[in-house]
């Protein structure tokens, strides 16, 4: 899953995420940029019900993705990870 306010996200970020965390029902992974969490993220089907239960307002999947079981794939060498609607 990625966000619409990331038009500059290079294809290589998604490719690295998929290489580092192949998409399965159990996968829970996210790209990080110099250690800072970002997008895209992979949310396997086994996590969808929990995601739906947790989503409120602008928090999205933040709470679910802050857990210890999330695979973090470093992509800072490919891109900054900055979005267009936040402070840069």
Secondary structure, DSSP 8 states (H G I E B T S, - for coil): ---TT-TT--HHHHHHHHHHS---TT-EEEEEETTEEEEEEEE-GGGHHHHHHH--GGGTTHHHHTSTT-EEEE-TTT-----SSS--
